[in-house]
């Protein structure tokens, strides 16, 4: 499982300064994507993955659980 982070500045970035913009999180990882698609087709995939005890890990785990997928792996 991977959480891709897409950051887009709203103004041109200047080195060594803070730049305002938007940050989007996109759930990814080929195995995660395939397992989620399989579940939408009625299969019950069993995913084994390492997750960090951080924001990215929490987002991935919460999405996985909200999709009704097993967290036993």
PyMOL Python script that loads the backbone (N, CA, C, O; Angstrom):
from pymol import cmd

cmd.read_pdbstr("""\
ATOM      1  N   UNK A   1       0.843  -1.174   0.000  1.00  0.00           N
ATOM      2  CA  UNK A   1       0.000   0.000   0.000  1.00  0.00           C
ATOM      3  C   UNK A   1       0.886   1.234   0.000  1.00  0.00           C
ATOM      4  O   UNK A   1       1.923   1.281   0.663  1.00  0.00           O
ATOM      5  N   UNK A   2       0.454   2.228  -0.758  1.00  0.00           N
ATOM      6  CA  UNK A   2       1.221   3.468  -0.872  1.00  0.00           C
ATOM      7  C   UNK A   2       0.249   4.637  -0.838  1.00  0.00           C
ATOM      8  O   UNK A   2      -0.849   4.554  -1.388  1.00  0.00           O
ATOM      9  N   UNK A   3       0.646   5.706  -0.206  1.00  0.00           N
ATOM     10  CA  UNK A   3      -0.129   6.945  -0.251  1.00  0.00           C
ATOM     11  C   UNK A   3       0.714   7.952  -1.017  1.00  0.00           C
ATOM     12  O   UNK A   3       1.740   8.428  -0.529  1.00  0.00           O
ATOM     13  N   UNK A   4       0.258   8.269  -2.236  1.00  0.00           N
ATOM     14  CA  UNK A   4       0.956   9.262  -3.044  1.00  0.00           C
ATOM     15  C   UNK A   4       0.538  10.652  -2.583  1.00  0.00           C
ATOM     16  O   UNK A   4      -0.635  10.891  -2.296  1.00  0.00           O
ATOM     17  N   UNK A   5       1.489  11.553  -2.513  1.00  0.00           N
ATOM     18  CA  UNK A   5       1.212  12.931  -2.103  1.00  0.00           C
ATOM     19  C   UNK A   5       1.499  13.836  -3.295  1.00  0.00           C
ATOM     20  O   UNK A   5       2.625  13.901  -3.786  1.00  0.00           O
ATOM     21  N   UNK A   6       0.460  14.535  -3.751  1.00  0.00           N
ATOM     22  CA  UNK A   6       0.581  15.447  -4.887  1.00  0.00           C
ATOM     23  C   UNK A   6       0.475  16.871  -4.357  1.00  0.00           C
ATOM     24  O   UNK A   6      -0.580  17.273  -3.866  1.00  0.00           O
ATOM     25  N   UNK A   7       1.550  17.629  -4.452  1.00  0.00           N
ATOM     26  CA  UNK A   7       1.558  19.021  -3.991  1.00  0.00           C
ATOM     27  C   UNK A   7       1.651  19.943  -5.205  1.00  0.00           C
ATOM     28  O   UNK A   7       2.518  19.782  -6.064  1.00  0.00           O
ATOM     29  N   UNK A   8       0.736  20.914  -5.255  1.00  0.00           N
ATOM     30  CA  UNK A   8       0.698  21.861  -6.365  1.00  0.00           C
ATOM     31  C   UNK A   8       0.750  23.281  -5.813  1.00  0.00           C
ATOM     32  O   UNK A   8      -0.141  23.684  -5.066  1.00  0.00           O
ATOM     33  N   UNK A   9       1.784  24.045  -6.172  1.00  0.00           N
ATOM     34  CA  UNK A   9       1.859  25.422  -5.667  1.00  0.00           C
ATOM     35  C   UNK A   9       0.806  26.302  -6.340  1.00  0.00           C
ATOM     36  O   UNK A   9       0.477  26.103  -7.509  1.00  0.00           O
ATOM     37  N   UNK A  10       0.281  27.276  -5.594  1.00  0.00           N
ATOM     38  CA  UNK A  10      -0.688  28.200  -6.182  1.00  0.00           C
ATOM     39  C   UNK A  10      -0.015  29.447  -6.754  1.00  0.00           C
ATOM     40  O   UNK A  10      -0.637  30.236  -7.465  1.00  0.00           O
ATOM     41  N   UNK A  11       1.272  29.607  -6.427  1.00  0.00           N
ATOM     42  CA  UNK A  11       2.088  30.687  -6.999  1.00  0.00           C
ATOM     43  C   UNK A  11       3.444  30.081  -7.345  1.00  0.00           C
ATOM     44  O   UNK A  11       3.770  29.005  -6.844  1.00  0.00           O
ATOM     45  N   UNK A  12       4.236  30.729  -8.178  1.00  0.00           N
ATOM     46  CA  UNK A  12       5.573  30.190  -8.469  1.00  0.00           C
ATOM     47  C   UNK A  12       6.400  30.060  -7.181  1.00  0.00           C
ATOM     48  O   UNK A  12       6.425  30.964  -6.346  1.00  0.00           O
ATOM     49  N   UNK A  13       7.062  28.928  -7.047  1.00  0.00           N
ATOM     50  CA  UNK A  13       7.871  28.671  -5.848  1.00  0.00           C
ATOM     51  C   UNK A  13       9.172  29.457  -5.891  1.00  0.00           C
ATOM     52  O   UNK A  13       9.806  29.596  -6.937  1.00  0.00           O
ATOM     53  N   UNK A  14       9.555  29.972  -4.715  1.00  0.00           N
ATOM     54  CA  UNK A  14      10.848  30.638  -4.541  1.00  0.00           C
ATOM     55  C   UNK A  14      11.681  29.795  -3.589  1.00  0.00           C
ATOM     56  O   UNK A  14      11.191  29.396  -2.532  1.00  0.00           O
ATOM     57  N   UNK A  15      12.939  29.514  -3.945  1.00  0.00           N
ATOM     58  CA  UNK A  15      13.784  28.712  -3.058  1.00  0.00           C
ATOM     59  C   UNK A  15      13.877  29.332  -1.655  1.00  0.00           C
ATOM     60  O   UNK A  15      13.899  30.553  -1.499  1.00  0.00           O
ATOM     61  N   UNK A  16      13.929  28.469  -0.655  1.00  0.00           N
ATOM     62  CA  UNK A  16      14.099  28.831   0.754  1.00  0.00           C
ATOM     63  C   UNK A  16      12.965  29.690   1.309  1.00  0.00           C
ATOM     64  O   UNK A  16      13.171  30.454   2.251  1.00  0.00           O
ATOM     65  N   UNK A  17      11.758  29.567   0.726  1.00  0.00           N
ATOM     66  CA  UNK A  17      10.594  30.279   1.250  1.00  0.00           C
ATOM     67  C   UNK A  17       9.408  29.318   1.335  1.00  0.00           C
ATOM     68  O   UNK A  17       9.433  28.228   0.763  1.00  0.00           O
ATOM     69  N   UNK A  18       8.391  29.735   2.045  1.00  0.00           N
ATOM     70  CA  UNK A  18       7.158  28.960   2.117  1.00  0.00           C
ATOM     71  C   UNK A  18       6.300  29.294   0.903  1.00  0.00           C
ATOM     72  O   UNK A  18       6.171  30.460   0.530  1.00  0.00           O
ATOM     73  N   UNK A  19       5.721  28.280   0.294  1.00  0.00           N
ATOM     74  CA  UNK A  19       4.902  28.486  -0.896  1.00  0.00           C
ATOM     75  C   UNK A  19       3.509  27.923  -0.643  1.00  0.00           C
ATOM     76  O   UNK A  19       3.373  26.737  -0.345  1.00  0.00           O
ATOM     77  N   UNK A  20       2.472  28.750  -0.756  1.00  0.00           N
ATOM     78  CA  UNK A  20       1.110  28.233  -0.567  1.00  0.00           C
ATOM     79  C   UNK A  20       0.705  27.345  -1.747  1.00  0.00           C
ATOM     80  O   UNK A  20       1.234  27.469  -2.851  1.00  0.00           O
ATOM     81  N   UNK A  21      -0.233  26.459  -1.486  1.00  0.00           N
ATOM     82  CA  UNK A  21      -0.710  25.583  -2.548  1.00  0.00           C
ATOM     83  C   UNK A  21      -1.665  24.551  -2.008  1.00  0.00           C
ATOM     84  O   UNK A  21      -2.178  24.687  -0.898  1.00  0.00           O
ATOM     85  N   UNK A  22      -1.903  23.524  -2.788  1.00  0.00           N
ATOM     86  CA  UNK A  22      -2.812  22.442  -2.414  1.00  0.00           C
ATOM     87  C   UNK A  22      -2.043  21.134  -2.322  1.00  0.00           C
ATOM     88  O   UNK A  22      -1.098  20.893  -3.073  1.00  0.00           O
ATOM     89  N   UNK A  23      -2.473  20.291  -1.381  1.00  0.00           N
ATOM     90  CA  UNK A  23      -1.899  18.965  -1.233  1.00  0.00           C
ATOM     91  C   UNK A  23      -3.036  17.958  -1.349  1.00  0.00           C
ATOM     92  O   UNK A  23      -4.031  18.049  -0.630  1.00  0.00           O
ATOM     93  N   UNK A  24      -2.883  16.999  -2.255  1.00  0.00           N
ATOM     94  CA  UNK A  24      -3.875  15.932  -2.423  1.00  0.00           C
ATOM     95  C   UNK A  24      -3.215  14.600  -2.128  1.00  0.00           C
ATOM     96  O   UNK A  24      -2.057  14.375  -2.477  1.00  0.00           O
ATOM     97  N   UNK A  25      -3.963  13.722  -1.481  1.00  0.00           N
ATOM     98  CA  UNK A  25      -3.486  12.381  -1.175  1.00  0.00           C
ATOM     99  C   UNK A  25      -4.211  11.400  -2.088  1.00  0.00           C
ATOM    100  O   UNK A  25      -5.434  11.446  -2.218  1.00  0.00           O
ATOM    101  N   UNK A  26      -3.444  10.511  -2.722  1.00  0.00           N
ATOM    102  CA  UNK A  26      -4.016   9.535  -3.646  1.00  0.00           C
ATOM    103  C   UNK A  26      -3.597   8.147  -3.189  1.00  0.00           C
ATOM    104  O   UNK A  26      -2.408   7.861  -3.055  1.00  0.00           O
ATOM    105  N   UNK A  27      -4.587   7.283  -2.949  1.00  0.00           N
ATOM    106  CA  UNK A  27      -4.308   5.917  -2.535  1.00  0.00           C
ATOM    107  C   UNK A  27      -3.697   5.159  -3.701  1.00  0.00           C
ATOM    108  O   UNK A  27      -4.191   5.239  -4.825  1.00  0.00           O
ATOM    109  N   UNK A  28      -2.626   4.424  -3.437  1.00  0.00           N
ATOM    110  CA  UNK A  28      -1.957   3.731  -4.525  1.00  0.00           C
ATOM    111  C   UNK A  28      -1.268   2.459  -4.099  1.00  0.00           C
ATOM    112  O   UNK A  28      -1.519   1.904  -3.029  1.00  0.00           O
ATOM    113  N   UNK A  29      -0.398   2.025  -4.968  1.00  0.00           N
ATOM    114  CA  UNK A  29       0.266   0.740  -4.808  1.00  0.00           C
ATOM    115  C   UNK A  29      -0.463  -0.260  -5.689  1.00  0.00           C
ATOM    116  O   UNK A  29      -1.673  -0.435  -5.552  1.00  0.00           O
ATOM    117  N   UNK A  30       0.249  -0.915  -6.587  1.00  0.00           N
ATOM    118  CA  UNK A  30      -0.395  -1.804  -7.552  1.00  0.00           C
ATOM    119  C   UNK A  30      -1.215  -2.891  -6.858  1.00  0.00           C
ATOM    120  O   UNK A  30      -2.362  -3.131  -7.235  1.00  0.00           O
ATOM    121  N   UNK A  31      -0.649  -3.544  -5.859  1.00  0.00           N
ATOM    122  CA  UNK A  31      -1.369  -4.625  -5.180  1.00  0.00           C
ATOM    123  C   UNK A  31      -2.632  -4.108  -4.500  1.00  0.00           C
ATOM    124  O   UNK A  31      -3.671  -4.767  -4.540  1.00  0.00           O
ATOM    125  N   UNK A  32      -2.550  -2.928  -3.875  1.00  0.00           N
ATOM    126  CA  UNK A  32      -3.724  -2.348  -3.223  1.00  0.00           C
ATOM    127  C   UNK A  32      -4.795  -2.023  -4.255  1.00  0.00           C
ATOM    128  O   UNK A  32      -5.975  -2.305  -4.045  1.00  0.00           O
ATOM    129  N   UNK A  33      -4.379  -1.427  -5.373  1.00  0.00           N
ATOM    130  CA  UNK A  33      -5.328  -1.076  -6.429  1.00  0.00           C
ATOM    131  C   UNK A  33      -6.031  -2.320  -6.974  1.00  0.00           C
ATOM    132  O   UNK A  33      -7.250  -2.326  -7.145  1.00  0.00           O
ATOM    133  N   UNK A  34      -5.257  -3.368  -7.244  1.00  0.00           N
ATOM    134  CA  UNK A  34      -5.831  -4.604  -7.782  1.00  0.00           C
ATOM    135  C   UNK A  34      -6.779  -5.241  -6.764  1.00  0.00           C
ATOM    136  O   UNK A  34      -7.872  -5.678  -7.123  1.00  0.00           O
ATOM    137  N   UNK A  35      -6.363  -5.295  -5.495  1.00  0.00           N
ATOM    138  CA  UNK A  35      -7.213  -5.885  -4.459  1.00  0.00           C
ATOM    139  C   UNK A  35      -8.528  -5.123  -4.310  1.00  0.00           C
ATOM    140  O   UNK A  35      -9.583  -5.735  -4.147  1.00  0.00           O
ATOM    141  N   UNK A  36      -8.470  -3.793  -4.364  1.00  0.00           N
ATOM    142  CA  UNK A  36      -9.693  -3.001  -4.246  1.00  0.00           C
ATOM    143  C   UNK A  36     -10.609  -3.249  -5.440  1.00  0.00           C
ATOM    144  O   UNK A  36     -11.821  -3.377  -5.272  1.00  0.00           O
ATOM    145  N   UNK A  37     -10.042  -3.317  -6.642  1.00  0.00           N
ATOM    146  CA  UNK A  37     -10.852  -3.600  -7.838  1.00  0.00           C
ATOM    147  C   UNK A  37     -11.457  -4.995  -7.776  1.00  0.00           C
ATOM    148  O   UNK A  37     -12.609  -5.189  -8.164  1.00  0.00           O
ATOM    149  N   UNK A  38     -10.686  -5.975  -7.287  1.00  0.00           N
ATOM    150  CA  UNK A  38     -11.211  -7.334  -7.141  1.00  0.00           C
ATOM    151  C   UNK A  38     -12.407  -7.358  -6.202  1.00  0.00           C
ATOM    152  O   UNK A  38     -13.390  -8.056  -6.453  1.00  0.00           O
ATOM    153  N   UNK A  39     -12.318  -6.585  -5.111  1.00  0.00           N
ATOM    154  CA  UNK A  39     -13.422  -6.569  -4.150  1.00  0.00           C
ATOM    155  C   UNK A  39     -14.676  -5.963  -4.770  1.00  0.00           C
ATOM    156  O   UNK A  39     -15.790  -6.383  -4.458  1.00  0.00           O
ATOM    157  N   UNK A  40     -14.498  -4.973  -5.651  1.00  0.00           N
ATOM    158  CA  UNK A  40     -15.647  -4.371  -6.331  1.00  0.00           C
ATOM    159  C   UNK A  40     -16.315  -5.347  -7.290  1.00  0.00           C
ATOM    160  O   UNK A  40     -17.486  -5.190  -7.633  1.00  0.00           O
ATOM    161  N   UNK A  41     -15.559  -6.362  -7.724  1.00  0.00           N
ATOM    162  CA  UNK A  41     -16.103  -7.391  -8.610  1.00  0.00           C
ATOM    163  C   UNK A  41     -16.664  -8.577  -7.835  1.00  0.00           C
ATOM    164  O   UNK A  41     -17.092  -9.565  -8.431  1.00  0.00           O
ATOM    165  N   UNK A  42     -16.662  -8.478  -6.495  1.00  0.00           N
ATOM    166  CA  UNK A  42     -17.251  -9.521  -5.668  1.00  0.00           C
ATOM    167  C   UNK A  42     -16.278 -10.479  -5.027  1.00  0.00           C
ATOM    168  O   UNK A  42     -16.693 -11.334  -4.246  1.00  0.00           O
ATOM    169  N   UNK A  43     -14.991 -10.369  -5.328  1.00  0.00           N
ATOM    170  CA  UNK A  43     -13.991 -11.245  -4.706  1.00  0.00           C
ATOM    171  C   UNK A  43     -13.698 -10.755  -3.290  1.00  0.00           C
ATOM    172  O   UNK A  43     -14.057  -9.634  -2.930  1.00  0.00           O
ATOM    173  N   UNK A  44     -13.060 -11.579  -2.508  1.00  0.00           N
ATOM    174  CA  UNK A  44     -12.669 -11.213  -1.155  1.00  0.00           C
ATOM    175  C   UNK A  44     -11.142 -11.316  -1.047  1.00  0.00           C
ATOM    176  O   UNK A  44     -10.619 -12.309  -0.542  1.00  0.00           O
ATOM    177  N   UNK A  45     -10.436 -10.291  -1.520  1.00  0.00           N
ATOM    178  CA  UNK A  45      -8.968 -10.356  -1.510  1.00  0.00           C
ATOM    179  C   UNK A  45      -8.417 -10.315  -0.087  1.00  0.00           C
ATOM    180  O   UNK A  45      -9.028  -9.750   0.820  1.00  0.00           O
ATOM    181  N   UNK A  46      -7.262 -10.920   0.080  1.00  0.00           N
ATOM    182  CA  UNK A  46      -6.554 -10.928   1.359  1.00  0.00           C
ATOM    183  C   UNK A  46      -5.264 -10.157   1.151  1.00  0.00           C
ATOM    184  O   UNK A  46      -4.350 -10.639   0.482  1.00  0.00           O
ATOM    185  N   UNK A  47      -5.185  -8.982   1.709  1.00  0.00           N
ATOM    186  CA  UNK A  47      -4.037  -8.096   1.497  1.00  0.00           C
ATOM    187  C   UNK A  47      -3.065  -8.209   2.666  1.00  0.00           C
ATOM    188  O   UNK A  47      -3.460  -8.139   3.830  1.00  0.00           O
ATOM    189  N   UNK A  48      -1.798  -8.384   2.340  1.00  0.00           N
ATOM    190  CA  UNK A  48      -0.740  -8.358   3.350  1.00  0.00           C
ATOM    191  C   UNK A  48       0.168  -7.186   3.005  1.00  0.00           C
ATOM    192  O   UNK A  48       0.756  -7.142   1.925  1.00  0.00           O
ATOM    193  N   UNK A  49       0.279  -6.238   3.931  1.00  0.00           N
ATOM    194  CA  UNK A  49       1.078  -5.043   3.683  1.00  0.00           C
ATOM    195  C   UNK A  49       1.580  -4.486   5.002  1.00  0.00           C
ATOM    196  O   UNK A  49       0.991  -4.720   6.057  1.00  0.00           O
ATOM    197  N   UNK A  50       2.660  -3.757   4.929  1.00  0.00           N
ATOM    198  CA  UNK A  50       3.172  -3.052   6.102  1.00  0.00           C
ATOM    199  C   UNK A  50       2.638  -1.622   6.069  1.00  0.00           C
ATOM    200  O   UNK A  50       2.661  -0.967   5.027  1.00  0.00           O
ATOM    201  N   UNK A  51       2.162  -1.148   7.209  1.00  0.00           N
ATOM    202  CA  UNK A  51       1.675   0.225   7.327  1.00  0.00           C
ATOM    203  C   UNK A  51       2.397   0.906   8.474  1.00  0.00           C
ATOM    204  O   UNK A  51       2.643   0.299   9.517  1.00  0.00           O
ATOM    205  N   UNK A  52       2.730   2.160   8.275  1.00  0.00           N
ATOM    206  CA  UNK A  52       3.358   2.928   9.339  1.00  0.00           C
ATOM    207  C   UNK A  52       2.329   3.417  10.338  1.00  0.00           C
ATOM    208  O   UNK A  52       1.145   3.523  10.016  1.00  0.00           O
ATOM    209  N   UNK A  53       2.771   3.712  11.539  1.00  0.00           N
ATOM    210  CA  UNK A  53       1.904   4.294  12.563  1.00  0.00           C
ATOM    211  C   UNK A  53       1.957   5.810  12.418  1.00  0.00           C
ATOM    212  O   UNK A  53       2.420   6.519  13.312  1.00  0.00           O
ATOM    213  N   UNK A  54       1.470   6.297  11.271  1.00  0.00           N
ATOM    214  CA  UNK A  54       1.519   7.718  10.953  1.00  0.00           C
ATOM    215  C   UNK A  54       0.266   8.106  10.165  1.00  0.00           C
ATOM    216  O   UNK A  54      -0.640   7.291   9.989  1.00  0.00           O
ATOM    217  N   UNK A  55       0.223   9.340   9.700  1.00  0.00           N
ATOM    218  CA  UNK A  55      -0.943   9.831   8.976  1.00  0.00           C
ATOM    219  C   UNK A  55      -1.220   8.992   7.725  1.00  0.00           C
ATOM    220  O   UNK A  55      -2.366   8.618   7.476  1.00  0.00           O
ATOM    221  N   UNK A  56      -0.190   8.695   6.943  1.00  0.00           N
ATOM    222  CA  UNK A  56      -0.370   7.921   5.710  1.00  0.00           C
ATOM    223  C   UNK A  56      -0.940   6.544   6.021  1.00  0.00           C
ATOM    224  O   UNK A  56      -1.880   6.099   5.364  1.00  0.00           O
ATOM    225  N   UNK A  57      -0.379   5.867   7.019  1.00  0.00           N
ATOM    226  CA  UNK A  57      -0.875   4.552   7.406  1.00  0.00           C
ATOM    227  C   UNK A  57      -2.317   4.605   7.875  1.00  0.00           C
ATOM    228  O   UNK A  57      -3.106   3.716   7.556  1.00  0.00           O
ATOM    229  N   UNK A  58      -2.672   5.644   8.631  1.00  0.00           N
ATOM    230  CA  UNK A  58      -4.050   5.789   9.112  1.00  0.00           C
ATOM    231  C   UNK A  58      -5.024   6.011   7.962  1.00  0.00           C
ATOM    232  O   UNK A  58      -6.105   5.421   7.946  1.00  0.00           O
ATOM    233  N   UNK A  59      -4.656   6.852   7.003  1.00  0.00           N
ATOM    234  CA  UNK A  59      -5.525   7.109   5.844  1.00  0.00           C
ATOM    235  C   UNK A  59      -5.752   5.822   5.061  1.00  0.00           C
ATOM    236  O   UNK A  59      -6.885   5.501   4.705  1.00  0.00           O
ATOM    237  N   UNK A  60      -4.675   5.085   4.793  1.00  0.00           N
ATOM    238  CA  UNK A  60      -4.790   3.838   4.043  1.00  0.00           C
ATOM    239  C   UNK A  60      -5.652   2.821   4.783  1.00  0.00           C
ATOM    240  O   UNK A  60      -6.518   2.186   4.181  1.00  0.00           O
ATOM    241  N   UNK A  61      -5.421   2.666   6.072  1.00  0.00           N
ATOM    242  CA  UNK A  61      -6.166   1.685   6.851  1.00  0.00           C
ATOM    243  C   UNK A  61      -7.646   2.053   6.955  1.00  0.00           C
ATOM    244  O   UNK A  61      -8.509   1.184   6.824  1.00  0.00           O
ATOM    245  N   UNK A  62      -7.943   3.315   7.186  1.00  0.00           N
ATOM    246  CA  UNK A  62      -9.338   3.737   7.289  1.00  0.00           C
ATOM    247  C   UNK A  62     -10.078   3.541   5.970  1.00  0.00           C
ATOM    248  O   UNK A  62     -11.232   3.112   5.968  1.00  0.00           O
ATOM    249  N   UNK A  63      -9.431   3.848   4.852  1.00  0.00           N
ATOM    250  CA  UNK A  63     -10.076   3.621   3.556  1.00  0.00           C
ATOM    251  C   UNK A  63     -10.324   2.134   3.343  1.00  0.00           C
ATOM    252  O   UNK A  63     -11.393   1.733   2.883  1.00  0.00           O
ATOM    253  N   UNK A  64      -9.333   1.326   3.679  1.00  0.00           N
ATOM    254  CA  UNK A  64      -9.441  -0.127   3.493  1.00  0.00           C
ATOM    255  C   UNK A  64     -10.621  -0.664   4.304  1.00  0.00           C
ATOM    256  O   UNK A  64     -11.427  -1.446   3.799  1.00  0.00           O
ATOM    257  N   UNK A  65     -10.716  -0.236   5.569  1.00  0.00           N
ATOM    258  CA  UNK A  65     -11.821  -0.690   6.425  1.00  0.00           C
ATOM    259  C   UNK A  65     -13.163  -0.164   5.925  1.00  0.00           C
ATOM    260  O   UNK A  65     -14.155  -0.893   5.954  1.00  0.00           O
ATOM    261  N   UNK A  66     -13.213   1.091   5.467  1.00  0.00           N
ATOM    262  CA  UNK A  66     -14.485   1.662   5.003  1.00  0.00           C
ATOM    263  C   UNK A  66     -14.983   0.979   3.744  1.00  0.00           C
ATOM    264  O   UNK A  66     -16.179   1.011   3.456  1.00  0.00           O
ATOM    265  N   UNK A  67     -14.073   0.355   2.982  1.00  0.00           N
ATOM    266  CA  UNK A  67     -14.453  -0.397   1.787  1.00  0.00           C
ATOM    267  C   UNK A  67     -14.930  -1.792   2.161  1.00  0.00           C
ATOM    268  O   UNK A  67     -15.321  -2.564   1.286  1.00  0.00           O
ATOM    269  N   UNK A  68     -14.904  -2.132   3.467  1.00  0.00           N
ATOM    270  CA  UNK A  68     -15.359  -3.443   3.926  1.00  0.00           C
ATOM    271  C   UNK A  68     -14.379  -4.558   3.679  1.00  0.00           C
ATOM    272  O   UNK A  68     -14.766  -5.725   3.620  1.00  0.00           O
ATOM    273  N   UNK A  69     -13.102  -4.218   3.534  1.00  0.00           N
ATOM    274  CA  UNK A  69     -12.081  -5.222   3.251  1.00  0.00           C
ATOM    275  C   UNK A  69     -11.408  -5.691   4.538  1.00  0.00           C
ATOM    276  O   UNK A  69     -11.307  -4.951   5.517  1.00  0.00           O
ATOM    277  N   UNK A  70     -10.956  -6.928   4.508  1.00  0.00           N
ATOM    278  CA  UNK A  70     -10.340  -7.545   5.684  1.00  0.00           C
ATOM    279  C   UNK A  70      -9.023  -6.857   6.057  1.00  0.00           C
ATOM    280  O   UNK A  70      -8.224  -6.506   5.188  1.00  0.00           O
ATOM    281  N   UNK A  71      -8.814  -6.674   7.351  1.00  0.00           N
ATOM    282  CA  UNK A  71      -7.544  -6.114   7.837  1.00  0.00           C
ATOM    283  C   UNK A  71      -6.735  -7.175   8.580  1.00  0.00           C
ATOM    284  O   UNK A  71      -5.799  -6.843   9.308  1.00  0.00           O
ATOM    285  N   UNK A  72      -7.087  -8.438   8.403  1.00  0.00           N
ATOM    286  CA  UNK A  72      -6.375  -9.530   9.082  1.00  0.00           C
ATOM    287  C   UNK A  72      -4.954  -9.695   8.589  1.00  0.00           C
ATOM    288  O   UNK A  72      -4.101 -10.169   9.341  1.00  0.00           O
ATOM    289  N   UNK A  73      -4.667  -9.320   7.349  1.00  0.00           N
ATOM    290  CA  UNK A  73      -3.325  -9.512   6.776  1.00  0.00           C
ATOM    291  C   UNK A  73      -2.362  -8.464   7.261  1.00  0.00           C
ATOM    292  O   UNK A  73      -1.192  -8.476   6.879  1.00  0.00           O
TER     293      UNK A  73
END
""", "prot")
cmd.dss("prot")
cmd.show_as("cartoon", "prot")
cmd.util.cbc("prot")
cmd.orient("prot")
